[in-house]
Amino acid sequence: RTGRYQFINSAGALVIGLPAKNIIGKTDEEIFPPATANRLMADDQTVFLGSGQQRFEAVIPLSGEARTFYSIKTPHRDQTGQIIGLVGVSRDMTDIRRAEQALRTSELKFRTLVETTRDWVWEINEQGVYTYASPRIQDILGYAPAEVIGKTPFDLMPPDEAIRVTALFGPIADAQRP
C-alpha cells in the first residue's frame, strides 16, 4: 500500500527502460515524471478505495515517446481480507491505437469520397445483398439508402426484368466468371 514495487517482470522493466533491480522498492514518484507518477498513483488509489478490479487506459511518456497502456489492477489481500497492495498487468496498446486511428482516418476519407461523388456507389455481399448504398441512389433511382440495404438488385427490378436478368447473369455467376 505504500506504492513501492515488490516485483516487475522483465517485459515491464524493458518498457520502463530500467533494470528490474532499479525498480523494485521504488515508488512511481521515483521512476516517472511527476504528471505520470500522479496519474499512476491516482489509479492505484482508485483500486485501494474501490470494490475490486479496475481497468485503466493511460498515455505515458517513455523514452521520449507517448505510449498508450491498458492496465488491469486488482487488490492484493491478506488472509483477513485486508488490502495490502495491488497486482497490475499492463499491455502496450500504442500500435493498436495508432492502427485504429489510421482506420478511422481512412474510413472518413472513403466516406467523404463516396458520399460526395456524382455516381452511386454500392457494396454487396457474397449473396448479392446490398450492404451499403451511397446517398446518390436517391437522385438516381429514387430510393433512400436504407430502403436498399438488405435487398438484392433483383428485388429492385420489375418481376419480368428480374427473371430476364437472372437468366443472363445466373450462368456467369455460377461459373464465377467476370
Secondary structure, DSSP 8 states (H G I E B T S, - for coil): -----S---HHHHHHHTS-GGGTTT--HHHHS-HHHHHHHHHHHHHHHHSSS-EEEEEEEEETTEEEEEEEEEEEEE-TTS-EEEEEEEEEE-HHHHHHHHHHHHHHHHHHHHHHHSSS--EEE-TTS-EEEE-TTHHHHHS--HHHHTT--GGGGS-HHHHHHHHHHHHHHHHTT--
